[in-house]
Amino acid sequence: MAGRAGLPRPYRPRAGRTAISEQIRNVLHDLKNTEMYPHTETLLYQAARAQIVEQVLRPKLAEGWIVLCDRYADSTLAYQGYGHCKYG
C-alpha cells in the first residue's frame, strides 16, 4: 500500500462498482423508465454513491488509503441539477 517516501498510494475508485450500485445504475439507464421524475433520478444516484461510500471508500480509508474522488458532488449538480434545468 505504501508508495514513494513511505506515503500511502492514492485509491481512485471507479463509479458504480458495487453489485447494488450497478443495479441502481441499470435502473437509471433503462430506457423503459421514461416516467422517472428528476428528483427520483437524483436520489437514485445519491443512493448508488452512498452504497459505494459505505462498501468501498470507508473500508479503504480505515485501511489508511488516501481516497481521491473527482466529479462527485459536482457531477450531481451538473447532470441532475443543470441537466434538468433546476439551477441557473
PyMOL Python script that loads the backbone (N, CA, C, O; Angstrom):
from pymol import cmd

cmd.read_pdbstr("""\
ATOM      1  N   MET A   1       0.813  -1.191   0.000  1.00  0.00           N
ATOM      2  CA  MET A   1       0.000   0.000   0.000  1.00  0.00           C
ATOM      3  C   MET A   1       0.860   1.259   0.000  1.00  0.00           C
ATOM      4  O   MET A   1       0.408   2.287  -0.503  1.00  0.00           O
ATOM      5  N   ALA A   2       2.059   1.228   0.532  1.00  0.00           N
ATOM      6  CA  ALA A   2       2.886   2.429   0.594  1.00  0.00           C
ATOM      7  C   ALA A   2       3.537   2.701  -0.755  1.00  0.00           C
ATOM      8  O   ALA A   2       3.975   1.788  -1.455  1.00  0.00           O
ATOM      9  N   GLY A   3       3.585   3.974  -1.094  1.00  0.00           N
ATOM     10  CA  GLY A   3       4.225   4.402  -2.324  1.00  0.00           C
ATOM     11  C   GLY A   3       5.597   4.980  -2.019  1.00  0.00           C
ATOM     12  O   GLY A   3       6.219   4.623  -1.018  1.00  0.00           O
ATOM     13  N   ARG A   4       6.065   5.867  -2.875  1.00  0.00           N
ATOM     14  CA  ARG A   4       7.357   6.515  -2.645  1.00  0.00           C
ATOM     15  C   ARG A   4       7.343   7.313  -1.353  1.00  0.00           C
ATOM     16  O   ARG A   4       6.303   7.842  -0.962  1.00  0.00           O
ATOM     17  N   ALA A   5       8.454   7.402  -0.706  1.00  0.00           N
ATOM     18  CA  ALA A   5       8.644   8.170   0.528  1.00  0.00           C
ATOM     19  C   ALA A   5       7.775   7.647   1.659  1.00  0.00           C
ATOM     20  O   ALA A   5       7.537   8.365   2.631  1.00  0.00           O
ATOM     21  N   GLY A   6       7.295   6.412   1.555  1.00  0.00           N
ATOM     22  CA  GLY A   6       6.507   5.821   2.622  1.00  0.00           C
ATOM     23  C   GLY A   6       5.091   6.345   2.750  1.00  0.00           C
ATOM     24  O   GLY A   6       4.382   5.985   3.690  1.00  0.00           O
ATOM     25  N   LEU A   7       4.666   7.191   1.819  1.00  0.00           N
ATOM     26  CA  LEU A   7       3.305   7.726   1.862  1.00  0.00           C
ATOM     27  C   LEU A   7       2.336   6.722   1.246  1.00  0.00           C
ATOM     28  O   LEU A   7       2.707   5.977   0.339  1.00  0.00           O
ATOM     29  N   PRO A   8       1.111   6.701   1.729  1.00  0.00           N
ATOM     30  CA  PRO A   8       0.141   5.776   1.134  1.00  0.00           C
ATOM     31  C   PRO A   8      -0.159   6.154  -0.314  1.00  0.00           C
ATOM     32  O   PRO A   8      -0.209   7.331  -0.671  1.00  0.00           O
ATOM     33  N   ARG A   9      -0.355   5.146  -1.118  1.00  0.00           N
ATOM     34  CA  ARG A   9      -0.757   5.389  -2.502  1.00  0.00           C
ATOM     35  C   ARG A   9      -2.212   5.825  -2.522  1.00  0.00           C
ATOM     36  O   ARG A   9      -3.003   5.379  -1.691  1.00  0.00           O
ATOM     37  N   PRO A  10      -2.571   6.685  -3.456  1.00  0.00           N
ATOM     38  CA  PRO A  10      -3.983   7.078  -3.533  1.00  0.00           C
ATOM     39  C   PRO A  10      -4.830   5.951  -4.121  1.00  0.00           C
ATOM     40  O   PRO A  10      -4.374   5.195  -4.979  1.00  0.00           O
ATOM     41  N   TYR A  11      -6.051   5.855  -3.651  1.00  0.00           N
ATOM     42  CA  TYR A  11      -7.023   4.910  -4.186  1.00  0.00           C
ATOM     43  C   TYR A  11      -8.027   5.711  -4.996  1.00  0.00           C
ATOM     44  O   TYR A  11      -8.634   6.646  -4.475  1.00  0.00           O
ATOM     45  N   ARG A  12      -8.209   5.361  -6.254  1.00  0.00           N
ATOM     46  CA  ARG A  12      -9.124   6.065  -7.145  1.00  0.00           C
ATOM     47  C   ARG A  12     -10.247   5.121  -7.546  1.00  0.00           C
ATOM     48  O   ARG A  12     -10.077   4.307  -8.453  1.00  0.00           O
ATOM     49  N   PRO A  13     -11.389   5.222  -6.881  1.00  0.00           N
ATOM     50  CA  PRO A  13     -12.493   4.312  -7.208  1.00  0.00           C
ATOM     51  C   PRO A  13     -13.131   4.661  -8.540  1.00  0.00           C
ATOM     52  O   PRO A  13     -13.138   5.818  -8.958  1.00  0.00           O
ATOM     53  N   ARG A  14     -13.663   3.652  -9.194  1.00  0.00           N
ATOM     54  CA  ARG A  14     -14.438   3.877 -10.406  1.00  0.00           C
ATOM     55  C   ARG A  14     -15.910   3.896 -10.015  1.00  0.00           C
ATOM     56  O   ARG A  14     -16.352   3.102  -9.185  1.00  0.00           O
ATOM     57  N   ALA A  15     -16.640   4.779 -10.600  1.00  0.00           N
ATOM     58  CA  ALA A  15     -18.058   4.943 -10.232  1.00  0.00           C
ATOM     59  C   ALA A  15     -18.860   3.678 -10.506  1.00  0.00           C
ATOM     60  O   ALA A  15     -18.616   2.963 -11.478  1.00  0.00           O
ATOM     61  N   GLY A  16     -19.812   3.423  -9.633  1.00  0.00           N
ATOM     62  CA  GLY A  16     -20.768   2.340  -9.862  1.00  0.00           C
ATOM     63  C   GLY A  16     -20.182   0.965  -9.816  1.00  0.00           C
ATOM     64  O   GLY A  16     -20.545   0.127 -10.642  1.00  0.00           O
ATOM     65  N   ARG A  17     -19.285   0.684  -8.885  1.00  0.00           N
ATOM     66  CA  ARG A  17     -18.595  -0.597  -8.893  1.00  0.00           C
ATOM     67  C   ARG A  17     -18.916  -1.503  -7.712  1.00  0.00           C
ATOM     68  O   ARG A  17     -18.047  -2.233  -7.236  1.00  0.00           O
ATOM     69  N   THR A  18     -20.148  -1.462  -7.240  1.00  0.00           N
ATOM     70  CA  THR A  18     -20.614  -2.486  -6.302  1.00  0.00           C
ATOM     71  C   THR A  18     -21.827  -3.138  -6.951  1.00  0.00           C
ATOM     72  O   THR A  18     -22.435  -2.569  -7.857  1.00  0.00           O
ATOM     73  N   ALA A  19     -22.170  -4.315  -6.491  1.00  0.00           N
ATOM     74  CA  ALA A  19     -23.313  -5.015  -7.094  1.00  0.00           C
ATOM     75  C   ALA A  19     -24.589  -4.178  -6.977  1.00  0.00           C
ATOM     76  O   ALA A  19     -25.360  -4.077  -7.931  1.00  0.00           O
ATOM     77  N   ILE A  20     -24.806  -3.585  -5.813  1.00  0.00           N
ATOM     78  CA  ILE A  20     -26.023  -2.800  -5.610  1.00  0.00           C
ATOM     79  C   ILE A  20     -25.992  -1.514  -6.418  1.00  0.00           C
ATOM     80  O   ILE A  20     -26.992  -1.156  -7.040  1.00  0.00           O
ATOM     81  N   SER A  21     -24.859  -0.808  -6.420  1.00  0.00           N
ATOM     82  CA  SER A  21     -24.801   0.440  -7.190  1.00  0.00           C
ATOM     83  C   SER A  21     -24.932   0.181  -8.690  1.00  0.00           C
ATOM     84  O   SER A  21     -25.459   1.021  -9.419  1.00  0.00           O
ATOM     85  N   GLU A  22     -24.460  -0.965  -9.150  1.00  0.00           N
ATOM     86  CA  GLU A  22     -24.637  -1.327 -10.562  1.00  0.00           C
ATOM     87  C   GLU A  22     -26.113  -1.590 -10.877  1.00  0.00           C
ATOM     88  O   GLU A  22     -26.592  -1.232 -11.953  1.00  0.00           O
ATOM     89  N   GLN A  23     -26.824  -2.207  -9.953  1.00  0.00           N
ATOM     90  CA  GLN A  23     -28.255  -2.444 -10.161  1.00  0.00           C
ATOM     91  C   GLN A  23     -29.005  -1.114 -10.230  1.00  0.00           C
ATOM     92  O   GLN A  23     -29.894  -0.933 -11.062  1.00  0.00           O
ATOM     93  N   ILE A  24     -28.636  -0.189  -9.346  1.00  0.00           N
ATOM     94  CA  ILE A  24     -29.259   1.141  -9.376  1.00  0.00           C
ATOM     95  C   ILE A  24     -28.944   1.826 -10.698  1.00  0.00           C
ATOM     96  O   ILE A  24     -29.820   2.431 -11.315  1.00  0.00           O
ATOM     97  N   ARG A  25     -27.713   1.730 -11.122  1.00  0.00           N
ATOM     98  CA  ARG A  25     -27.300   2.336 -12.400  1.00  0.00           C
ATOM     99  C   ARG A  25     -28.104   1.749 -13.565  1.00  0.00           C
ATOM    100  O   ARG A  25     -28.491   2.474 -14.481  1.00  0.00           O
ATOM    101  N   ASN A  26     -28.351   0.449 -13.527  1.00  0.00           N
ATOM    102  CA  ASN A  26     -29.144  -0.185 -14.580  1.00  0.00           C
ATOM    103  C   ASN A  26     -30.563   0.374 -14.625  1.00  0.00           C
ATOM    104  O   ASN A  26     -31.117   0.578 -15.705  1.00  0.00           O
ATOM    105  N   VAL A  27     -31.153   0.622 -13.457  1.00  0.00           N
ATOM    106  CA  VAL A  27     -32.489   1.233 -13.402  1.00  0.00           C
ATOM    107  C   VAL A  27     -32.441   2.628 -14.014  1.00  0.00           C
ATOM    108  O   VAL A  27     -33.318   3.001 -14.794  1.00  0.00           O
ATOM    109  N   LEU A  28     -31.421   3.392 -13.662  1.00  0.00           N
ATOM    110  CA  LEU A  28     -31.297   4.757 -14.170  1.00  0.00           C
ATOM    111  C   LEU A  28     -31.130   4.807 -15.681  1.00  0.00           C
ATOM    112  O   LEU A  28     -31.640   5.715 -16.337  1.00  0.00           O
ATOM    113  N   HIS A  29     -30.422   3.841 -16.228  1.00  0.00           N
ATOM    114  CA  HIS A  29     -30.127   3.866 -17.666  1.00  0.00           C
ATOM    115  C   HIS A  29     -31.101   3.048 -18.503  1.00  0.00           C
ATOM    116  O   HIS A  29     -30.946   2.967 -19.721  1.00  0.00           O
ATOM    117  N   ASP A  30     -32.093   2.448 -17.878  1.00  0.00           N
ATOM    118  CA  ASP A  30     -33.086   1.654 -18.610  1.00  0.00           C
ATOM    119  C   ASP A  30     -34.031   2.603 -19.342  1.00  0.00           C
ATOM    120  O   ASP A  30     -34.743   3.386 -18.714  1.00  0.00           O
ATOM    121  N   LEU A  31     -34.034   2.529 -20.653  1.00  0.00           N
ATOM    122  CA  LEU A  31     -34.841   3.435 -21.480  1.00  0.00           C
ATOM    123  C   LEU A  31     -36.343   3.248 -21.285  1.00  0.00           C
ATOM    124  O   LEU A  31     -37.130   4.092 -21.713  1.00  0.00           O
ATOM    125  N   LYS A  32     -36.746   2.161 -20.650  1.00  0.00           N
ATOM    126  CA  LYS A  32     -38.163   1.948 -20.370  1.00  0.00           C
ATOM    127  C   LYS A  32     -38.665   2.863 -19.242  1.00  0.00           C
ATOM    128  O   LYS A  32     -39.873   3.052 -19.092  1.00  0.00           O
ATOM    129  N   ASN A  33     -37.762   3.421 -18.464  1.00  0.00           N
ATOM    130  CA  ASN A  33     -38.141   4.248 -17.323  1.00  0.00           C
ATOM    131  C   ASN A  33     -38.338   5.708 -17.738  1.00  0.00           C
ATOM    132  O   ASN A  33     -37.664   6.606 -17.232  1.00  0.00           O
ATOM    133  N   THR A  34     -39.254   5.926 -18.650  1.00  0.00           N
ATOM    134  CA  THR A  34     -39.480   7.268 -19.189  1.00  0.00           C
ATOM    135  C   THR A  34     -40.247   8.180 -18.245  1.00  0.00           C
ATOM    136  O   THR A  34     -40.230   9.398 -18.421  1.00  0.00           O
ATOM    137  N   GLU A  35     -40.908   7.625 -17.263  1.00  0.00           N
ATOM    138  CA  GLU A  35     -41.707   8.438 -16.345  1.00  0.00           C
ATOM    139  C   GLU A  35     -40.956   8.812 -15.065  1.00  0.00           C
ATOM    140  O   GLU A  35     -41.556   9.318 -14.117  1.00  0.00           O
ATOM    141  N   MET A  36     -39.650   8.563 -15.038  1.00  0.00           N
ATOM    142  CA  MET A  36     -38.884   8.866 -13.842  1.00  0.00           C
ATOM    143  C   MET A  36     -38.766  10.381 -13.670  1.00  0.00           C
ATOM    144  O   MET A  36     -38.383  11.100 -14.592  1.00  0.00           O
ATOM    145  N   TYR A  37     -39.098  10.835 -12.487  1.00  0.00           N
ATOM    146  CA  TYR A  37     -39.002  12.252 -12.172  1.00  0.00           C
ATOM    147  C   TYR A  37     -37.551  12.633 -11.887  1.00  0.00           C
ATOM    148  O   TYR A  37     -36.779  11.803 -11.406  1.00  0.00           O
ATOM    149  N   PRO A  38     -37.171  13.881 -12.177  1.00  0.00           N
ATOM    150  CA  PRO A  38     -35.791  14.326 -11.909  1.00  0.00           C
ATOM    151  C   PRO A  38     -35.367  14.123 -10.459  1.00  0.00           C
ATOM    152  O   PRO A  38     -34.224  13.746 -10.201  1.00  0.00           O
ATOM    153  N   HIS A  39     -36.268  14.368  -9.507  1.00  0.00           N
ATOM    154  CA  HIS A  39     -35.903  14.162  -8.101  1.00  0.00           C
ATOM    155  C   HIS A  39     -35.609  12.686  -7.821  1.00  0.00           C
ATOM    156  O   HIS A  39     -34.695  12.362  -7.062  1.00  0.00           O
ATOM    157  N   THR A  40     -36.381  11.806  -8.431  1.00  0.00           N
ATOM    158  CA  THR A  40     -36.161  10.371  -8.267  1.00  0.00           C
ATOM    159  C   THR A  40     -34.796   9.991  -8.814  1.00  0.00           C
ATOM    160  O   THR A  40     -34.052   9.245  -8.177  1.00  0.00           O
ATOM    161  N   GLU A  41     -34.469  10.498  -9.985  1.00  0.00           N
ATOM    162  CA  GLU A  41     -33.173  10.221 -10.605  1.00  0.00           C
ATOM    163  C   GLU A  41     -32.030  10.668  -9.698  1.00  0.00           C
ATOM    164  O   GLU A  41     -31.071   9.927  -9.483  1.00  0.00           O
ATOM    165  N   THR A  42     -32.142  11.880  -9.171  1.00  0.00           N
ATOM    166  CA  THR A  42     -31.099  12.414  -8.296  1.00  0.00           C
ATOM    167  C   THR A  42     -30.945  11.556  -7.048  1.00  0.00           C
ATOM    168  O   THR A  42     -29.826  11.248  -6.637  1.00  0.00           O
ATOM    169  N   LEU A  43     -32.066  11.170  -6.445  1.00  0.00           N
ATOM    170  CA  LEU A  43     -31.997  10.352  -5.234  1.00  0.00           C
ATOM    171  C   LEU A  43     -31.409   8.968  -5.511  1.00  0.00           C
ATOM    172  O   LEU A  43     -30.693   8.422  -4.673  1.00  0.00           O
ATOM    173  N   LEU A  44     -31.704   8.404  -6.670  1.00  0.00           N
ATOM    174  CA  LEU A  44     -31.120   7.113  -7.016  1.00  0.00           C
ATOM    175  C   LEU A  44     -29.607   7.220  -7.203  1.00  0.00           C
ATOM    176  O   LEU A  44     -28.863   6.348  -6.754  1.00  0.00           O
ATOM    177  N   TYR A  45     -29.149   8.291  -7.867  1.00  0.00           N
ATOM    178  CA  TYR A  45     -27.702   8.495  -7.993  1.00  0.00           C
ATOM    179  C   TYR A  45     -27.056   8.634  -6.623  1.00  0.00           C
ATOM    180  O   TYR A  45     -25.978   8.091  -6.385  1.00  0.00           O
ATOM    181  N   GLN A  46     -27.708   9.358  -5.723  1.00  0.00           N
ATOM    182  CA  GLN A  46     -27.168   9.518  -4.373  1.00  0.00           C
ATOM    183  C   GLN A  46     -27.153   8.189  -3.621  1.00  0.00           C
ATOM    184  O   GLN A  46     -26.220   7.914  -2.866  1.00  0.00           O
ATOM    185  N   ALA A  47     -28.174   7.369  -3.821  1.00  0.00           N
ATOM    186  CA  ALA A  47     -28.216   6.049  -3.181  1.00  0.00           C
ATOM    187  C   ALA A  47     -27.063   5.172  -3.675  1.00  0.00           C
ATOM    188  O   ALA A  47     -26.426   4.477  -2.882  1.00  0.00           O
ATOM    189  N   ALA A  48     -26.795   5.202  -4.977  1.00  0.00           N
ATOM    190  CA  ALA A  48     -25.685   4.429  -5.532  1.00  0.00           C
ATOM    191  C   ALA A  48     -24.362   4.902  -4.949  1.00  0.00           C
ATOM    192  O   ALA A  48     -23.502   4.088  -4.611  1.00  0.00           O
ATOM    193  N   ARG A  49     -24.197   6.209  -4.829  1.00  0.00           N
ATOM    194  CA  ARG A  49     -22.959   6.748  -4.270  1.00  0.00           C
ATOM    195  C   ARG A  49     -22.834   6.417  -2.790  1.00  0.00           C
ATOM    196  O   ARG A  49     -21.735   6.130  -2.315  1.00  0.00           O
ATOM    197  N   ALA A  50     -23.937   6.451  -2.056  1.00  0.00           N
ATOM    198  CA  ALA A  50     -23.905   6.097  -0.635  1.00  0.00           C
ATOM    199  C   ALA A  50     -23.451   4.649  -0.456  1.00  0.00           C
ATOM    200  O   ALA A  50     -22.698   4.337   0.466  1.00  0.00           O
ATOM    201  N   GLN A  51     -23.908   3.777  -1.335  1.00  0.00           N
ATOM    202  CA  GLN A  51     -23.504   2.371  -1.275  1.00  0.00           C
ATOM    203  C   GLN A  51     -21.999   2.243  -1.495  1.00  0.00           C
ATOM    204  O   GLN A  51     -21.326   1.489  -0.792  1.00  0.00           O
ATOM    205  N   ILE A  52     -21.483   2.970  -2.456  1.00  0.00           N
ATOM    206  CA  ILE A  52     -20.046   2.928  -2.746  1.00  0.00           C
ATOM    207  C   ILE A  52     -19.249   3.470  -1.563  1.00  0.00           C
ATOM    208  O   ILE A  52     -18.210   2.917  -1.203  1.00  0.00           O
ATOM    209  N   VAL A  53     -19.739   4.556  -0.959  1.00  0.00           N
ATOM    210  CA  VAL A  53     -19.042   5.129   0.200  1.00  0.00           C
ATOM    211  C   VAL A  53     -18.938   4.099   1.312  1.00  0.00           C
ATOM    212  O   VAL A  53     -17.862   3.886   1.870  1.00  0.00           O
ATOM    213  N   GLU A  54     -20.056   3.462   1.634  1.00  0.00           N
ATOM    214  CA  GLU A  54     -20.069   2.528   2.759  1.00  0.00           C
ATOM    215  C   GLU A  54     -19.337   1.214   2.460  1.00  0.00           C
ATOM    216  O   GLU A  54     -18.654   0.660   3.322  1.00  0.00           O
ATOM    217  N   GLN A  55     -19.493   0.735   1.240  1.00  0.00           N
ATOM    218  CA  GLN A  55     -18.953  -0.582   0.905  1.00  0.00           C
ATOM    219  C   GLN A  55     -17.508  -0.533   0.429  1.00  0.00           C
ATOM    220  O   GLN A  55     -16.767  -1.498   0.615  1.00  0.00           O
ATOM    221  N   VAL A  56     -17.093   0.578  -0.184  1.00  0.00           N
ATOM    222  CA  VAL A  56     -15.762   0.649  -0.793  1.00  0.00           C
ATOM    223  C   VAL A  56     -14.880   1.715  -0.135  1.00  0.00           C
ATOM    224  O   VAL A  56     -13.774   1.416   0.316  1.00  0.00           O
ATOM    225  N   LEU A  57     -15.367   2.948  -0.083  1.00  0.00           N
ATOM    226  CA  LEU A  57     -14.499   4.050   0.333  1.00  0.00           C
ATOM    227  C   LEU A  57     -14.166   4.035   1.825  1.00  0.00           C
ATOM    228  O   LEU A  57     -13.000   4.167   2.195  1.00  0.00           O
ATOM    229  N   ARG A  58     -15.162   3.880   2.675  1.00  0.00           N
ATOM    230  CA  ARG A  58     -14.882   3.862   4.124  1.00  0.00           C
ATOM    231  C   ARG A  58     -13.906   2.746   4.508  1.00  0.00           C
ATOM    232  O   ARG A  58     -12.987   2.992   5.289  1.00  0.00           O
ATOM    233  N   PRO A  59     -14.076   1.530   3.986  1.00  0.00           N
ATOM    234  CA  PRO A  59     -13.087   0.494   4.312  1.00  0.00           C
ATOM    235  C   PRO A  59     -11.669   0.859   3.848  1.00  0.00           C
ATOM    236  O   PRO A  59     -10.700   0.584   4.554  1.00  0.00           O
ATOM    237  N   LYS A  60     -11.545   1.479   2.662  1.00  0.00           N
ATOM    238  CA  LYS A  60     -10.220   1.895   2.190  1.00  0.00           C
ATOM    239  C   LYS A  60      -9.620   2.954   3.111  1.00  0.00           C
ATOM    240  O   LYS A  60      -8.432   2.904   3.429  1.00  0.00           O
ATOM    241  N   LEU A  61     -10.442   3.912   3.537  1.00  0.00           N
ATOM    242  CA  LEU A  61      -9.963   4.928   4.472  1.00  0.00           C
ATOM    243  C   LEU A  61      -9.518   4.291   5.786  1.00  0.00           C
ATOM    244  O   LEU A  61      -8.502   4.685   6.357  1.00  0.00           O
ATOM    245  N   ALA A  62     -10.274   3.314   6.261  1.00  0.00           N
ATOM    246  CA  ALA A  62      -9.931   2.632   7.506  1.00  0.00           C
ATOM    247  C   ALA A  62      -8.611   1.870   7.383  1.00  0.00           C
ATOM    248  O   ALA A  62      -7.902   1.678   8.371  1.00  0.00           O
ATOM    249  N   GLU A  63      -8.292   1.439   6.167  1.00  0.00           N
ATOM    250  CA  GLU A  63      -7.020   0.742   5.921  1.00  0.00           C
ATOM    251  C   GLU A  63      -5.854   1.710   5.774  1.00  0.00           C
ATOM    252  O   GLU A  63      -4.703   1.287   5.666  1.00  0.00           O
ATOM    253  N   GLY A  64      -6.150   3.020   5.769  1.00  0.00           N
ATOM    254  CA  GLY A  64      -5.089   4.013   5.658  1.00  0.00           C
ATOM    255  C   GLY A  64      -4.854   4.554   4.260  1.00  0.00           C
ATOM    256  O   GLY A  64      -3.904   5.306   4.044  1.00  0.00           O
ATOM    257  N   TRP A  65      -5.694   4.190   3.311  1.00  0.00           N
ATOM    258  CA  TRP A  65      -5.558   4.699   1.947  1.00  0.00           C
ATOM    259  C   TRP A  65      -5.957   6.168   1.888  1.00  0.00           C
ATOM    260  O   TRP A  65      -6.747   6.643   2.704  1.00  0.00           O
ATOM    261  N   ILE A  66      -5.411   6.867   0.931  1.00  0.00           N
ATOM    262  CA  ILE A  66      -5.871   8.210   0.578  1.00  0.00           C
ATOM    263  C   ILE A  66      -6.841   8.015  -0.577  1.00  0.00           C
ATOM    264  O   ILE A  66      -6.449   7.505  -1.627  1.00  0.00           O
ATOM    265  N   VAL A  67      -8.097   8.408  -0.406  1.00  0.00           N
ATOM    266  CA  VAL A  67      -9.129   8.171  -1.417  1.00  0.00           C
ATOM    267  C   VAL A  67      -9.367   9.456  -2.196  1.00  0.00           C
ATOM    268  O   VAL A  67      -9.652  10.502  -1.613  1.00  0.00           O
ATOM    269  N   LEU A  68      -9.249   9.373  -3.512  1.00  0.00           N
ATOM    270  CA  LEU A  68      -9.481  10.514  -4.401  1.00  0.00           C
ATOM    271  C   LEU A  68     -10.770  10.289  -5.181  1.00  0.00           C
ATOM    272  O   LEU A  68     -10.905   9.294  -5.893  1.00  0.00           O
ATOM    273  N   CYS A  69     -11.702  11.200  -5.048  1.00  0.00           N
ATOM    274  CA  CYS A  69     -12.971  11.117  -5.780  1.00  0.00           C
ATOM    275  C   CYS A  69     -13.174  12.425  -6.531  1.00  0.00           C
ATOM    276  O   CYS A  69     -13.444  13.458  -5.918  1.00  0.00           O
ATOM    277  N   ASP A  70     -13.048  12.387  -7.825  1.00  0.00           N
ATOM    278  CA  ASP A  70     -13.301  13.593  -8.608  1.00  0.00           C
ATOM    279  C   ASP A  70     -14.726  13.539  -9.155  1.00  0.00           C
ATOM    280  O   ASP A  70     -15.292  12.459  -9.322  1.00  0.00           O
ATOM    281  N   ARG A  71     -15.282  14.672  -9.426  1.00  0.00           N
ATOM    282  CA  ARG A  71     -16.619  14.800 -10.018  1.00  0.00           C
ATOM    283  C   ARG A  71     -17.694  14.141  -9.175  1.00  0.00           C
ATOM    284  O   ARG A  71     -18.633  13.569  -9.728  1.00  0.00           O
ATOM    285  N   TYR A  72     -17.592  14.201  -7.901  1.00  0.00           N
ATOM    286  CA  TYR A  72     -18.565  13.540  -7.026  1.00  0.00           C
ATOM    287  C   TYR A  72     -19.804  14.424  -6.867  1.00  0.00           C
ATOM    288  O   TYR A  72     -20.824  14.167  -7.507  1.00  0.00           O
ATOM    289  N   ALA A  73     -19.735  15.445  -6.038  1.00  0.00           N
ATOM    290  CA  ALA A  73     -20.875  16.356  -5.862  1.00  0.00           C
ATOM    291  C   ALA A  73     -21.062  17.233  -7.089  1.00  0.00           C
ATOM    292  O   ALA A  73     -22.188  17.556  -7.467  1.00  0.00           O
ATOM    293  N   ASP A  74     -19.945  17.617  -7.712  1.00  0.00           N
ATOM    294  CA  ASP A  74     -20.029  18.484  -8.891  1.00  0.00           C
ATOM    295  C   ASP A  74     -20.790  17.827 -10.035  1.00  0.00           C
ATOM    296  O   ASP A  74     -21.564  18.485 -10.730  1.00  0.00           O
ATOM    297  N   SER A  75     -20.570  16.530 -10.231  1.00  0.00           N
ATOM    298  CA  SER A  75     -21.261  15.870 -11.340  1.00  0.00           C
ATOM    299  C   SER A  75     -22.756  15.773 -11.063  1.00  0.00           C
ATOM    300  O   SER A  75     -23.564  15.858 -11.988  1.00  0.00           O
ATOM    301  N   THR A  76     -23.132  15.595  -9.796  1.00  0.00           N
ATOM    302  CA  THR A  76     -24.560  15.567  -9.469  1.00  0.00           C
ATOM    303  C   THR A  76     -25.209  16.903  -9.784  1.00  0.00           C
ATOM    304  O   THR A  76     -26.272  16.952 -10.403  1.00  0.00           O
ATOM    305  N   LEU A  77     -24.575  17.981  -9.361  1.00  0.00           N
ATOM    306  CA  LEU A  77     -25.117  19.310  -9.635  1.00  0.00           C
ATOM    307  C   LEU A  77     -25.191  19.566 -11.135  1.00  0.00           C
ATOM    308  O   LEU A  77     -26.184  20.101 -11.627  1.00  0.00           O
ATOM    309  N   ALA A  78     -24.146  19.189 -11.860  1.00  0.00           N
ATOM    310  CA  ALA A  78     -24.112  19.445 -13.304  1.00  0.00           C
ATOM    311  C   ALA A  78     -25.154  18.618 -14.053  1.00  0.00           C
ATOM    312  O   ALA A  78     -25.920  19.163 -14.848  1.00  0.00           O
ATOM    313  N   TYR A  79     -25.189  17.328 -13.810  1.00  0.00           N
ATOM    314  CA  TYR A  79     -26.049  16.451 -14.602  1.00  0.00           C
ATOM    315  C   TYR A  79     -27.486  16.400 -14.107  1.00  0.00           C
ATOM    316  O   TYR A  79     -28.417  16.457 -14.911  1.00  0.00           O
ATOM    317  N   GLN A  80     -27.682  16.293 -12.796  1.00  0.00           N
ATOM    318  CA  GLN A  80     -29.041  16.205 -12.293  1.00  0.00           C
ATOM    319  C   GLN A  80     -29.627  17.587 -11.999  1.00  0.00           C
ATOM    320  O   GLN A  80     -30.846  17.758 -12.029  1.00  0.00           O
ATOM    321  N   GLY A  81     -28.782  18.563 -11.719  1.00  0.00           N
ATOM    322  CA  GLY A  81     -29.265  19.915 -11.467  1.00  0.00           C
ATOM    323  C   GLY A  81     -29.426  20.715 -12.740  1.00  0.00           C
ATOM    324  O   GLY A  81     -30.547  20.986 -13.171  1.00  0.00           O
ATOM    325  N   TYR A  82     -28.309  21.096 -13.348  1.00  0.00           N
ATOM    326  CA  TYR A  82     -28.344  21.877 -14.576  1.00  0.00           C
ATOM    327  C   TYR A  82     -28.911  21.066 -15.742  1.00  0.00           C
ATOM    328  O   TYR A  82     -29.566  21.616 -16.628  1.00  0.00           O
ATOM    329  N   GLY A  83     -28.661  19.773 -15.737  1.00  0.00           N
ATOM    330  CA  GLY A  83     -29.174  18.920 -16.801  1.00  0.00           C
ATOM    331  C   GLY A  83     -30.690  18.913 -16.874  1.00  0.00           C
ATOM    332  O   GLY A  83     -31.266  18.736 -17.948  1.00  0.00           O
ATOM    333  N   HIS A  84     -31.333  19.106 -15.733  1.00  0.00           N
ATOM    334  CA  HIS A  84     -32.790  19.173 -15.685  1.00  0.00           C
ATOM    335  C   HIS A  84     -33.261  20.609 -15.521  1.00  0.00           C
ATOM    336  O   HIS A  84     -34.420  20.857 -15.192  1.00  0.00           O
ATOM    337  N   CYS A  85     -32.354  21.553 -15.754  1.00  0.00           N
ATOM    338  CA  CYS A  85     -32.660  22.993 -15.696  1.00  0.00           C
ATOM    339  C   CYS A  85     -33.233  23.397 -14.339  1.00  0.00           C
ATOM    340  O   CYS A  85     -34.154  24.212 -14.278  1.00  0.00           O
ATOM    341  N   LYS A  86     -32.704  22.843 -13.259  1.00  0.00           N
ATOM    342  CA  LYS A  86     -33.174  23.182 -11.927  1.00  0.00           C
ATOM    343  C   LYS A  86     -32.441  24.403 -11.369  1.00  0.00           C
ATOM    344  O   LYS A  86     -32.946  25.069 -10.465  1.00  0.00           O
ATOM    345  N   TYR A  87     -31.257  24.695 -11.902  1.00  0.00           N
ATOM    346  CA  TYR A  87     -30.460  25.801 -11.413  1.00  0.00           C
ATOM    347  C   TYR A  87     -29.984  26.639 -12.590  1.00  0.00           C
ATOM    348  O   TYR A  87     -29.866  26.150 -13.714  1.00  0.00           O
ATOM    349  N   GLY A  88     -29.723  27.869 -12.320  1.00  0.00           N
ATOM    350  CA  GLY A  88     -29.102  28.709 -13.342  1.00  0.00           C
ATOM    351  C   GLY A  88     -30.024  29.556 -14.142  1.00  0.00           C
ATOM    352  O   GLY A  88     -29.579  30.292 -15.023  1.00  0.00           O
TER     353      GLY A  88
END
""", "prot")
cmd.dss("prot")
cmd.show_as("cartoon", "prot")
cmd.util.cbc("prot")
cmd.orient("prot")
